[in-house]
Amino acid sequence: MPRGSRIDAPGAVHHIMVRGIERRKIFVNDADRDYFLSRLGEILPNTGTECLAWSLIPNHFHLLLRTGKTPISNVMRKLLTGYAIWYNRTHRRVGHLFQNRFKSILCQEDTYLLELVRYIHLNPLRSGLVKTINELDKYLYSGHSILMGNNQNNWQSKDYILRMFGKKASLARNSYRKFVEQGIEQGKRYDLTGGGLIRSAGGWAGLMALRQDNNYQRSDERILGDGDFVNRVLDRAEESMDRRHSLKARGIDLEKITDRVAKLTAVKSDDIWRRTKKQPIVDARSILCFWAVEDLGVTMASLGRKLGLSIPAISKSVTRGKQICEASGFKLIED
């Protein structure tokens, strides 16, 4: 069955899981882990993405991220591409590092946030990287030690999580730690690693209970949440698709977008497609990329082929184009 397109929106919470190809190691030593975290610490603030929990295991990693101004796919592309290039160069290898595309489950925050934080932060203990929760408290490669105040970084939203356990930091940490410790005996929780109706209902027993009450809820394998949440998410996604179909029905294509950009920026249409570093043309091309990707749904890969640019370069252009449009008040369609 074809994989569904990712669902995303500003403020959406995603449980992200990435594995090494053939389950091989993607972190061989602390230097690998440190470099990965340095990239993460650079990319998250620059894209306005919030990190709520994380853990690194030798052959995979988990992130709990809230989308900011940049789509989660763009954030992960920057993270994974740069790390894979560095890893291959450092370890003198070639080929793919990661298994398929990353797995991302959009999660209902009020129901699952703390459960996911606990589950993700307990990964090193479940994997045997540490033996006790006391060791986990100080483990460098999980966000748990940040929440416990034993390690620091400037990109994890520790205060947001701790405030859910109390107003005073010390008491909040104690309550949080007890909460995490209570989750040790739960082991691996398959209901937190995917979407769909069975997981959202808490397993078959929960699903049967809902059906006995004649409560039939809408579900989606890309979403972890109840029927009302799934409806809201899918409705927003459908609105975005409706806009794309509407634009295409009105004859808006890359040529029309190019003409619109040329009119707004006074850059010739042909020049927008030229490979040059002249700033006016770079700005115009960035607006074109933003509208093409965000409004028409043109893939970065296909746009990159047309412009002779890499996917990371297109991603940067999309971000730059959005900033230019917001600052200048540019719109694809005039009101």
PEQUI-V801841 format. One record per pair of residues at least 4 apart in sequence whose C-alpha atoms are under 7 Angstrom apart, sorted by the first residue. I is the first residue (numbers start at 1). J is the second residue. If there is no record, write none. Layout:
I	J
I	J
This chain:
7	237
8	12
8	71
9	67
10	67
10	68
10	69
11	66
11	67
11	68
12	66
12	67
12	106
13	64
13	65
13	66
13	67
13	106
13	107
13	109
14	64
14	65
14	66
14	104
14	105
14	106
14	107
15	63
15	64
15	65
15	104
15	105
15	106
15	107
16	62
16	63
16	64
16	102
16	103
16	104
16	105
17	61
17	62
17	63
17	102
17	103
17	104
18	60
18	61
18	62
18	102
18	103
19	23
19	59
19	60
19	61
19	98
19	99
20	24
20	25
20	26
20	59
20	60
20	97
20	98
20	99
21	97
21	98
21	99
22	99
23	59
24	59
25	58
25	59
26	58
26	59
26	60
26	97
27	32
27	33
27	58
27	59
28	32
28	58
29	33
30	34
31	35
32	36
33	37
34	38
35	39
36	40
36	83
37	41
38	42
39	43
39	79
40	44
40	79
41	45
41	155
42	46
43	47
44	48
44	49
44	50
44	155
45	49
45	155
47	68
47	69
47	70
48	68
48	69
48	70
49	65
49	66
49	67
49	68
50	65
50	66
50	67
50	156
50	157
51	64
51	65
51	66
51	155
51	156
51	157
52	64
52	65
52	156
52	157
53	63
53	64
53	117
53	120
53	121
53	143
54	62
54	63
54	64
54	120
54	121
54	142
54	143
55	61
55	62
55	63
55	120
55	121
55	123
55	141
55	142
55	143
56	60
56	61
56	62
56	141
56	142
57	61
57	124
62	120
67	71
67	72
70	74
70	75
71	75
72	76
73	77
74	78
74	315
75	79
76	80
77	81
78	82
78	312
79	83
80	84
81	85
82	86
83	87
84	88
84	97
85	89
86	90
87	91
88	92
88	93
88	94
89	93
105	194
105	195
105	222
105	223
105	224
106	222
106	223
106	224
107	112
107	223
107	224
107	225
108	112
108	224
108	225
108	229
109	113
112	116
113	117
114	118
115	119
116	120
116	192
117	121
118	122
118	180
119	123
121	142
121	143
121	144
122	126
123	127
124	128
124	129
124	130
125	129
125	130
125	131
125	132
125	136
126	187
130	135
130	136
131	135
132	136
133	137
135	139
136	145
137	144
137	145
137	148
138	145
138	150
139	145
140	145
140	151
143	147
144	148
145	149
145	150
145	151
146	150
146	151
146	152
147	158
148	173
157	161
158	162
159	163
162	166
162	172
162	173
163	167
163	172
165	172
165	175
165	176
166	171
166	172
167	172
168	172
169	173
170	174
171	175
172	176
173	177
174	178
175	179
176	180
177	181
178	182
179	183
191	199
191	202
191	203
194	199
194	221
194	224
195	199
195	200
195	220
195	221
195	222
195	223
195	224
196	200
196	219
196	220
196	221
196	222
196	223
196	224
197	201
197	219
197	220
198	202
198	203
198	204
198	207
199	203
200	224
200	225
200	226
201	206
201	207
202	206
203	207
204	208
205	209
206	210
207	211
208	212
209	213
210	214
210	215
210	216
211	215
211	216
217	227
218	227
218	230
218	231
219	227
219	230
223	230
225	229
225	230
226	230
227	231
228	232
229	233
230	234
231	235
232	236
233	237
234	238
235	239
236	240
237	241
238	242
239	243
240	244
241	245
242	246
243	247
244	248
244	295
244	296
244	297
245	249
246	250
247	251
247	252
248	252
248	253
252	256
252	257
253	257
254	258
254	292
255	259
256	260
257	261
257	288
258	262
258	269
258	288
259	263
259	269
260	264
261	265
261	284
261	287
261	288
262	266
262	267
262	268
262	269
265	284
267	271
267	272
267	281
268	272
270	274
271	281
272	281
272	284
272	285
273	307
277	282
278	282
279	283
280	284
281	285
282	286
283	287
283	321
284	288
285	289
286	290
286	317
286	318
286	320
286	321
287	291
287	321
287	322
288	292
289	293
289	314
289	317
289	318
289	321
290	294
290	318
290	321
290	322
291	295
291	296
292	296
292	297
292	298
293	297
293	298
293	299
293	300
298	303
299	303
300	304
300	311
300	314
301	305
301	311
302	306
303	307
304	308
304	309
304	310
304	311
304	314
305	309
309	313
309	314
310	314
311	315
312	316
313	317
314	318
315	319
316	320
317	321
318	322
319	323
320	324
321	325
322	326
323	327
324	328
325	329
325	330
325	331
326	330
